[in-house]
Amino acid sequence: MIRVLSKQEEGRLGALGVASNSGSGGRTVKGLVMELGGGSVQLMWVVPRAGGVVSTCSQGALSFPYGAAALKSRLERGGKKGKQAER
């Protein structure tokens, strides 16, 4: 079964992936995680808890439409309008 994730779920899972790959099992991971995709960027807070548990912000991830492919497309469109559009 395939299920499309919400932007908040995508951000949370990305943050937990960073914590699980930190080499410390997430125990020392604390801070802001940025997950850059093709069409968007998700930001999520990660905080270590007792017993090696990692929690994320209860408000969910913040998502912005500035992924790598989206930015490349915008720059290409801007380049066609001249150098002023790139600023």
LINKARA-V925605 format. One record per residue. N is the residue number from 1. RES is the residue in three letters. PHI is phi in degrees with one decimal (* if undefined). PSI is psi in radians with two decimals (NA if undefined). Layout:
n=N res=RES phi=PHI psi=PSI
n=N res=RES phi=PHI psi=PSI
This chain:
n=1 res=MET phi=* psi=2.39
n=2 res=ILE phi=-106.4 psi=2.36
n=3 res=ARG phi=-131.9 psi=2.29
n=4 res=VAL phi=-81.5 psi=2.24
n=5 res=LEU phi=-82.6 psi=2.56
n=6 res=SER phi=-72.6 psi=2.87
n=7 res=LYS phi=-61.0 psi=-0.62
n=8 res=GLN phi=-67.4 psi=-0.75
n=9 res=GLU phi=-64.7 psi=-0.72
n=10 res=GLU phi=-60.2 psi=-0.78
n=11 res=GLY phi=-63.4 psi=-0.76
n=12 res=ARG phi=-63.1 psi=-0.81
n=13 res=LEU phi=-65.7 psi=-0.64
n=14 res=GLY phi=-63.0 psi=-0.75
n=15 res=ALA phi=-64.7 psi=-0.73
n=16 res=LEU phi=-66.8 psi=-0.58
n=17 res=GLY phi=-63.7 psi=-0.72
n=18 res=VAL phi=-62.1 psi=-0.80
n=19 res=ALA phi=-62.8 psi=-0.71
n=20 res=SER phi=-72.3 psi=-0.36
n=21 res=ASN phi=-101.3 psi=0.24
n=22 res=SER phi=-77.3 psi=-0.17
n=23 res=GLY phi=87.2 psi=-0.16
n=24 res=SER phi=-118.9 psi=0.22
n=25 res=GLY phi=68.4 psi=0.33
n=26 res=GLY phi=87.7 psi=-0.08
n=27 res=ARG phi=-65.3 psi=-0.50
n=28 res=THR phi=-110.5 psi=0.07
n=29 res=VAL phi=-79.5 psi=2.18
n=30 res=LYS phi=-154.1 psi=2.18
n=31 res=GLY phi=142.6 psi=-2.80
n=32 res=LEU phi=-94.5 psi=2.27
n=33 res=VAL phi=-109.2 psi=2.31
n=34 res=MET phi=-116.2 psi=2.18
n=35 res=GLU phi=-111.9 psi=1.98
n=36 res=LEU phi=-97.5 psi=2.04
n=37 res=GLY phi=-108.1 psi=-2.89
n=38 res=GLY phi=-76.1 psi=-0.71
n=39 res=GLY phi=-109.9 psi=-0.21
n=40 res=SER phi=-153.3 psi=2.97
n=41 res=VAL phi=-126.0 psi=2.30
n=42 res=GLN phi=-112.3 psi=2.42
n=43 res=LEU phi=-118.4 psi=2.36
n=44 res=MET phi=-148.9 psi=2.39
n=45 res=TRP phi=-82.5 psi=2.44
n=46 res=VAL phi=-123.6 psi=2.31
n=47 res=VAL phi=-134.7 psi=2.24
n=48 res=PRO phi=-74.8 psi=2.51
n=49 res=ARG phi=-122.3 psi=3.05
n=50 res=ALA phi=-60.9 psi=2.58
n=51 res=GLY phi=75.2 psi=0.34
n=52 res=GLY phi=78.5 psi=0.15
n=53 res=VAL phi=-80.3 psi=2.41
n=54 res=VAL phi=-111.9 psi=2.29
n=55 res=SER phi=-117.4 psi=2.77
n=56 res=THR phi=-120.4 psi=2.96
n=57 res=CYS phi=-59.5 psi=2.30
n=58 res=SER phi=-68.1 psi=-0.33
n=59 res=GLN phi=-77.7 psi=-0.20
n=60 res=GLY phi=89.9 psi=-3.09
n=61 res=ALA phi=-83.6 psi=2.65
n=62 res=LEU phi=-92.8 psi=2.37
n=63 res=SER phi=-123.0 psi=2.35
n=64 res=PHE phi=-126.3 psi=2.52
n=65 res=PRO phi=-81.9 psi=0.86
n=66 res=TYR phi=-124.5 psi=0.83
n=67 res=GLY phi=-73.2 psi=3.03
n=68 res=ALA phi=-59.9 psi=-0.83
n=69 res=ALA phi=-67.8 psi=-0.67
n=70 res=ALA phi=-64.8 psi=-0.74
n=71 res=LEU phi=-68.0 psi=-0.69
n=72 res=LYS phi=-60.9 psi=-0.77
n=73 res=SER phi=-61.6 psi=-0.76
n=74 res=ARG phi=-63.7 psi=-0.70
n=75 res=LEU phi=-66.1 psi=-0.69
n=76 res=GLU phi=-64.0 psi=-0.75
n=77 res=ARG phi=-63.6 psi=-0.73
n=78 res=GLY phi=-65.5 psi=-0.66
n=79 res=GLY phi=-62.2 psi=-0.57
n=80 res=LYS phi=-69.4 psi=-0.39
n=81 res=LYS phi=-91.4 psi=-0.12
n=82 res=GLY phi=114.9 psi=2.92
n=83 res=LYS phi=-61.9 psi=-0.53
n=84 res=GLN phi=-60.9 psi=-0.59
n=85 res=ALA phi=-69.9 psi=-0.37
n=86 res=GLU phi=-79.4 psi=-0.24
n=87 res=ARG phi=-83.6 psi=NA
